[in-house]
Amino acid sequence: MDRVQKDYLSAGYAVEVTSKTDTPVHRGFLKFPGLPLECGLSVLPGQKLTIRIDVDSVPPKGAILETRLVTRHFPVMFLAHDLSSCMAGKVLAVLVRGYTKGRDIYDLGWYLTSPEKPTPNILLLQNGLRQTDWEGLLPDEDSWAEVLLSHLTKINWKQAEADALPFLEERADSVLLDKDLIVGELEKRLK
């Protein structure tokens, strides 16, 4: 994080850096004071743009990497998990997080309804579950949707929606938090 801070300072950015490394997941925060005002994203001079960086020092094995090109605001290429591995990470989060996070449910809805129709990278999902206190059977190609469906019967859907709504750019995107939609998509995938 010190190097990241030096790089941003040398590029002319005011940046504050903090980090925490007391678990296998190392967490750092980059805070850019005044940047939201400068970019026209805020009218508050003291507001900071914060970027959180998490680095898992003991990631589960099995992820598939690919080079991606993103052209949303400007072209940038980066190495990332493929869609199946990303979905496995989201399924893992839904199954093992100690509370229901609305963003996890929203993201799950996105994966289940995306045109690519990804399925989770089962090896990565199983290895991730092995690293947690998971007590159930490890899901496989045939049972992952059933395991997820069983877990989703226990969540508070209204709470998940309320948790995610403040982060949605468009209110219409809340359809991806709909219980019937998500359950229906999972039921289609039951083998």
ChimeraX attribute file (.defattr): number of C-alpha atoms within 10 A of each C-alpha:
attribute: neighborCount
match mode: 1-to-1
recipient: residues
	/A:1	14
	/A:2	9
	/A:3	8
	/A:4	12
	/A:5	18
	/A:6	13
	/A:7	13
	/A:8	15
	/A:9	13
	/A:10	10
	/A:11	9
	/A:12	9
	/A:13	15
	/A:14	14
	/A:15	21
	/A:16	15
	/A:17	15
	/A:18	13
	/A:19	15
	/A:20	11
	/A:21	12
	/A:22	8
	/A:23	10
	/A:24	12
	/A:25	15
	/A:26	14
	/A:27	17
	/A:28	17
	/A:29	17
	/A:30	20
	/A:31	19
	/A:32	19
	/A:33	18
	/A:34	19
	/A:35	20
	/A:36	18
	/A:37	16
	/A:38	12
	/A:39	9
	/A:40	9
	/A:41	11
	/A:42	15
	/A:43	12
	/A:44	12
	/A:45	12
	/A:46	12
	/A:47	16
	/A:48	18
	/A:49	15
	/A:50	16
	/A:51	12
	/A:52	11
	/A:53	13
	/A:54	15
	/A:55	12
	/A:56	11
	/A:57	11
	/A:58	10
	/A:59	14
	/A:60	17
	/A:61	12
	/A:62	15
	/A:63	21
	/A:64	14
	/A:65	13
	/A:66	11
	/A:67	10
	/A:68	13
	/A:69	11
	/A:70	10
	/A:71	9
	/A:72	7
	/A:73	6
	/A:74	7
	/A:75	8
	/A:76	10
	/A:77	10
	/A:78	9
	/A:79	10
	/A:80	14
	/A:81	15
	/A:82	16
	/A:83	19
	/A:84	21
	/A:85	23
	/A:86	22
	/A:87	24
	/A:88	24
	/A:89	21
	/A:90	19
	/A:91	24
	/A:92	21
	/A:93	20
	/A:94	23
	/A:95	19
	/A:96	15
	/A:97	11
	/A:98	8
	/A:99	12
	/A:100	20
	/A:101	18
	/A:102	22
	/A:103	19
	/A:104	21
	/A:105	27
	/A:106	23
	/A:107	17
	/A:108	21
	/A:109	22
	/A:110	18
	/A:111	24
	/A:112	23
	/A:113	16
	/A:114	10
	/A:115	8
	/A:116	10
	/A:117	14
	/A:118	17
	/A:119	19
	/A:120	23
	/A:121	22
	/A:122	21
	/A:123	18
	/A:124	23
	/A:125	28
	/A:126	21
	/A:127	17
	/A:128	20
	/A:129	21
	/A:130	13
	/A:131	11
	/A:132	11
	/A:133	8
	/A:134	13
	/A:135	8
	/A:136	8
	/A:137	10
	/A:138	15
	/A:139	17
	/A:140	16
	/A:141	13
	/A:142	12
	/A:143	15
	/A:144	23
	/A:145	23
	/A:146	17
	/A:147	17
	/A:148	17
	/A:149	17
	/A:150	13
	/A:151	13
	/A:152	18
	/A:153	11
	/A:154	9
	/A:155	15
	/A:156	13
	/A:157	17
	/A:158	12
	/A:159	12
	/A:160	20
	/A:161	21
	/A:162	14
	/A:163	15
	/A:164	17
	/A:165	17
	/A:166	10
	/A:167	11
	/A:168	12
	/A:169	9
	/A:170	9
	/A:171	10
	/A:172	8
	/A:173	13
	/A:174	16
	/A:175	15
	/A:176	20
	/A:177	25
	/A:178	18
	/A:179	18
	/A:180	11
	/A:181	15
	/A:182	22
	/A:183	18
	/A:184	13
	/A:185	17
	/A:186	18
	/A:187	13
	/A:188	10
	/A:189	15
	/A:190	13
	/A:191	10
